[in-house]
Amino acid sequence: MFDGRSAAVFFAYRGAFGFLFYTFATFSLLYHHTVVGLDPLQMVLVGTVLELAILCFEVPTGVVADVYSRRLSVVIGCLVIGIGFLIEGSFQTFAVLLVAQVVWGGGYTFISGAGEAWLADELAVEGRAEELTRVLLRGGQWHQAGSLLGIVASTVLAARGELQSPLIFAGCGFLALGALLRWAMPEQGFQPLPRDERQTWQAMASTLKAGVAIARQRPALWRVLWVSLFFGMFSEAFDRLWVVHLNQGFDLPEVPGVGEIFWFALAHGVSLILGIVVSEGLRRFDVERGRQTIRVLSILTATLGVGVVLFAQTTHLAAALACFWTVSAMRVCLEPLTSAWLNRHVPSKVRATVLSLNGQADALGQMAGGPALGAVGRQVSVRAALTVAGAFLLPCLAVYARITSGESELSDIENSETK
């Protein structure tokens, strides 16, 4: 049992965060499309601005958590996210939506990693540092439970009011959460990081340079980075346009008391439940054999690509939802398996560098591919944009095939830990 104050606060924080974020996110894209009236290109550009904001604010906001206070960073993050959500729900113009992304994207960077770092500090003070992993896993379960409740709350609010109602409710909720955490979070274990351990723009540039050098020395790793780049190009367009496709491409039946929004809530809810089930199953997967894992990643990626194309092309609602949920399940599988493979087969002394570079490759793909596919959606059709997004996964299959066929390359990676 976790009976310490820090664990209890962390569970409440994770549950509340999941609840409020999914209250906001369940219908935010539908709100962008139907209320604000964004076209496919604008839908994707909103996501691109959000990615850029997170990338730009990651370092300066990290200073607050590293130098001043983990608790202060979390509190500021919740307050700024709340303000961003309120702006997004209150003003129905494209320009204001872009401003809102910068605001709440910046707020998210205050929170990113700060809550977990705070927990580690406090558990150490309580003499329970060895429980960190278990508390984090339990916190994830609270987040999942809160997320499911958030989908329900968002549906009720949208059905009884307007699509912006869940956004405004979530914004107010984050403001309240920030105020409560300022009072509830103990902070006895915080010690400012030494200057040479803090993240800076210079450190990020050094990480990028070192990561590229390491990856070039190991061709299999270099190819995995290309996979992340293409996956990012696919994901940004799909994440922003699936709502437009479902709304425009199908005659959604009215559900008594809820209306057409039921189908978007259903899509989110089943995806979340699938993610919980699939994640549990992945805990039993063995990534010790690199070549076998790459083959599994190939199969999952191929299934993902087919699911995206079928989702784009089918004219039947049931088939479209089945494809969407297949895509969701495959994505839940791919991310942790790729991360586990990299963690297992990259030498520990360069692991953080390679993982950081992998994340940067994905972000670059999102910023490069998203607007291009958004333009396809505007000029041709959303079906065409989603189909091309699925096609972006084809190079990933070629890369995986090249990795598994390169006996010496993969063997070098698999033996790297023992060298």
C-alpha positions, 0 to 999 in steps of 0.5 A: 500500500502507498500510504505516504502523502507524496504518493497520495498527492501524485495519484490525485494529480495524475487522475485529475490531469487525465480527467481535465485533459480528456475533458478538453481533448475529446471534442477539441478537434471537432470544435476546431473544425465545426465551430471555428471552421478550420480547413484541413491545412489550418487544422494541421497548422494548429498542431504544428504551432503546438509542436513548435511551442513545446520545442521552443519552451522546453529548455527555458521552462525546465530551468524553473523545475531544475533551479527553483522548485518542482512544485512551482513548475507544476503549479505554473504549468497547470495555471498556464494550461488552464489559461490556454484552454480558456482562450481556445474555448472563448474565441472562435478565430484561427489566429486566436487558436494559434495563440492558445496553442503557444500558451498551453503548449508552453504550460505543458513544458512546465509540467513535462517531467517536473511531476515525476522529478518531484515525486522522486525527491519526496519519496527519497525524503520519506525513505521510500525511493525504491517504490518510485517505479510502482508509484509511477505505474499506479499513477498511470492507472489513475491517469487512465481512469481519470481520462475515461471519466473525462471522456464521459464528462466532455460528452455530457457537457457538449450534449447539454451545451456547446462544443466549447463548453468542455474546453472552458470547463477544463480550463477552469479545472486546470486553474483550480488544480494549480491552486490546490497543488500549491497548497497540497504538494509537500516539497521537502526533498528538492535540491537545485541541480548543479549548473553543469547538469541543467538542460540548456540550448547549448546542451541540446545542440551538443546532444544533437551533434553527438547523437548524429555521430553515434547513429552514423557509426551504427547504421541500424540505429541511423535507420531507426531514426529515419523510421521515427522521421517518417512516422512523425510525418504520418502521425501529425496529419492523421491525428489532426484530420481523422476527426474531419474525415469522420465528420465530413465523410459519413452520415453519422446517426443521431443518438438520443440525448447526445447527438452525433458527438456520441461517435467521437466520444466512442472513438476516443473511449474505445481507443483508450480502453484498447490502449490499456489492454494492449499496454498490459499485454506488452509487458510480457513481450521479450525484446532481448532478441533484436531481429525478432523485435524488428520483425514484429515492428514491421508487422505492426507498421504494415498493419498500421499503414493498411488500417490508415488507408482503409480508414481513409477509403471506406464508406461504411461507418462501422468499418471506419471505426474498426480501422480507427481502433486498429490504428490506435492499437498498433500505435500503442504497440509501436511506441513502447516496443521501439523505445524498449528496443533502443533502450536494450540495444544502445550502450548505456553511456549514449542511451539518453543521447540516442533517445533524445535524438529519436524524439527530435526526429519524430518532432521534425517529421511532424513539423515537415509532413503535417503542413504538407498533408494538410495542404493535400487535404485542402487542395484535393480531399481529406481522404487523399491526405489520409491515404498519403499519410498511410503511404508515408509508412511504406519507407519504414517497412523498407528500413526495417527490412534493411535492418534485419537483412544487415547481419553485421549491423544488427549483430553489432548493435546486439553485442554493443552492451558487452563491448 
